[in-house]
């Protein structure tokens, strides 16, 4: 994949949210996206045709994150009302509400089997919830962080959290072991490379940092964008050749993974770019912004 193949041409603008859009995510096959925002709603779209399909309403405050199961049947969401919701996608019904966080909830993820949801909160904890049981109590609480947990990633055997305390912490579910990598700057987003070998951490000193997942070694730093006060997403392209992320000035940046040079940057929105999501197979990405729009980019 060459720089010419990077998605920079706007193919659709999606405008249904009333106010800032805080998150946008492709589903597993890349045919649909889910978005969430300040207007307390979650929305399902076909981004390729620019169609708004469904709205999910039940949260009492802004919705900060959303994640859908690989079979597209269930979704989970979280936000300012301190709750984690587990939804039926087809009916739009809330199957269960998980309460237990003592503060706003920043991020949610399903595990590989869609049986557990892990949430990251302002109360300095990660919590795991069993979707199959009728209990609303968490099955696990990880509270070794010293500040708000902003982001979470899951592997088959690990829970990884990124925190304002400047650490990325990995918890091995099998043996209960914890490893901590200190970045010395507040971490507000973590995402994993597609090969599973690296973690990309977005920090509030306007720097993205790439870590080796097995050793914690800092492999590379990516700079040029502005990120000092907002929670912004970052991720790798689907072939792991480039790093991409939003900026508080409305720009999208692409960096070369290896030499960290900025290979492309363009004005995507009129305000802060809060969220980016890259298509699992195609050269296509979606971005969301405080300006209330979601934009679909293709080559």
N, C-alpha and C positions, 0 to 999 in steps of 0.2 A: 504494500500500500504506500503510494507516494503522497507528498504534501498536496498534490493536485486533487487527490481523491477525498480530502477532508470536506465534510459538509459545511458549506458557507453560504449556500443559496437558500433564501427563505422560501419555503413551499406552502406554509399555512400559518395563519395567526389565529389562535383560539382565545376568544374573549367571552367567557361566561361568569368568571369569578368577579365578585364585587370586592375590590381591594386587593392587597398584596397576595401573590401566590407564593407559598412557602416551600412547596415540594412538588416535583413531577417525576414519575417513574415509568419506564417501560415495563410491560409484563414480560413473562419468560420467553415468548416467541417473537416479541417485538411488534405484534399487530395492534396492540392497544396501549394507551397510557392512562395512568391515574394521576390526578392532581389534588392538592389540598391547600387551604389557605386561611386567611384572616376572616373570611366570611363564614367560617365554621362548617364549610361543606367539603365533601370529597366528590370529585367528578371523574367519570369514565368517558374516554374519548377514543375515536378512531382518528389518529393524528394524520394518517396518510390521505384521508378524504376530508379531513377538517370537520368531522361530525361529533357533536356532543351527544352522548348516548344516555347517560343516567347521572342523577345527583343523589348523593347519600348524605342525609341530615340527621344528626342526633347529638353531636358534640355541643357543649354549652359555651365553649370558648374556641379560639382559633385552633385549626388542625395543623400540626407541624410535620407529620410524617405519615406515610401510608406504604403498605407493602402487600403484594398479592401472592397467593400460592401458585406453584408451577402449573396446576391444572385449572387455574383461573376461577375456582369456585368460591374461594373465601378471601377476604382481605382483613388486614388489621390496621388500626389507626391510633393516633395519640395526639395529645396537645395540651392546651392551657388549662383544661378542666381536670388535670391530674389523672385522667382515666385512659385505659387501653381498651379499645372496642374491637370486637371480633364479629365480622359481618358475613352474611350470605350475599354474594355478588348478584345473583339473579333476582332475588326478591327485594334486596335493599334492606333487609331486616337485620337488626343487631341481635346476634345469637347470644353473646355474653359481654358483660362489662367487667373488666378487671380493675378493681380499686385497691390501692395499697401504697402508691407513691405519695410521699409527703410534699410534693412540689410538682411543677409542670413537667410534662413528659416530652422529651426532645426527639426521640427516634424509636422505631420499632422494626423488628425483622422476624420472619418465620424461620424455623429451622428447615433442614432439607426435606423432612417428612411431613411438614405442615402441621405437626402435632404440638409444637411448642412455639410460643411467641416470646421474644426477649425484648424488653423495653429499657431505655436509658433515660434517667431523670435528673432534674435539678437537685434532688435530695441526695446526690452523690452515690446513687446506687444503680446497678443493673438488676432487673428482676425477670425471672422466667415464669411463664404461665402455661398451664396445661390446657390445651384447647379441647381435649376429649373428656376431661373430668368436669363435674358440675361445681367443683370448688372454685371460689373466687380468690383463694389465698395463693400467693406465689409458691412454686415448688422449689425455688432457689432465689436467694438474695445475695448479691455480691456488693459489699459496701466498703471496700478497701480504698476507694478513691478519696482524695482530699478536697474535691470540688465537683461542680456539676459535670455529669456525664452527657456528652453532646451527641455521640454517634456510636453505632454498634455494628459489627460484622460477625457472621457465624461461619464456621466450617463444620465438617462432620463431627469433630471432636472438641472444638474450641469456641469460646465466646471471647470476642475482642472488643474492648471499649476504648474510646478516645475521650479525654477529659480536659476541662479548663485548668486542671492542676498540672498540665504539661506532659502527661504520660499517655502512652498507649499500653494497655495492660491486657495480657492474654491469659485466659483461664482454661486449663485442660479439664474437661468434664470427667474424663476417665479416672484421673488420679488426684484431682483437686489442686494441682500445682498452679501457681501463678507466676508469670514473668512480667516484668515491667520495664519498658523502654522510656527513658526520660528525654523529651525533646526541648525542654527548657522554655517552651512557649505554649500558651493556651491552644489546645487542639479542638477544632470545632467540626471536623468531618474526617472520617476515615473510610477508605474503600479498598477493596482487594483487587490485585491484578487478576486477569482471567486465568492465568496458569496457577494461581494460588500461592506464588512464591514471594510476592511483595505486598506491602501495605503502603498506600498513599495517604498521607496525613496533611490536611489543610490546617494551617496555624494562623493565629491572629497577628503575626508580624509580617503579613503579606508574603508568606513563603509556603510552598507545598514541599513536603519532604517524603522521599521514597525510602522505605525501610525493608531490609531483608527479613522475611518472616521467621526464618529459623534462627538467625543470630542476633537480630535487632540492629544490625549494622546500618548506618546511614549511607545509602548508596548515591543519592543525588538530591539537589535542591532546585526548585523551579520558582523563578521570580519574574516580576514585571507587572503583575496585576495588583490591585489594591484590596486588602481584606484586613480591616482593623476592628470593626465593630459588629458585623453581621455574621450569622451562620451561613456559610456558602458551601455548596457541594463541589466536589472534585472527583474525577474518575479517570480511568484509562480507556482508550478506544478499544474496540472489541478484539483487535489483534495485538494489543499491548505495545504498539509501536509509538503511540503518542499519549501525552497526558493532557487533559483538558479541564478547565474550570472557569467559573464566572468571576466577575470583578465588581466592586462597588460602584464603578463609574459606568456600568452598563455594557462593558466589553466582555467578549469571550476570548479566551487564550488557548492556543495549542502549543505544547512544547514537545520537542524531540525527547523521547524517553531517555536515551543514552547520554547525549551531550547537553541536554537541558536548554538548548537554544529555543527562542520563540519562533516557531515556523509559520504561525498565522495568528492574527488578532483582528477582530472586527467588532463594530458597534452592533450589539444584538438587541438592546433594550434602552429605554429612556431613563431607567433607574437601575438600582442594584439587581444583579443577576443572582438570585438565591439558589437556583437549582439547575443541574444539568444531568441528563440521562442519555447514554449512548445505546444505540440499537444493538441487540446481541449478535446480529449477523451482517446487516447492511451498513453502508456509509450514510448514516442518518442519525441526527441527535435532536433532542428537545430541550428547550431552556425555559425557565420560568423567572418571573421578576416581580419586584415590589410595584412595578407599573401596572400590574393586574393582568398581563398577557402571558400566554404560553406560545412559543414560536417553534416551528418545526423546520429543521435545516437539512438539506440534501446536497449532493454534489452537483 
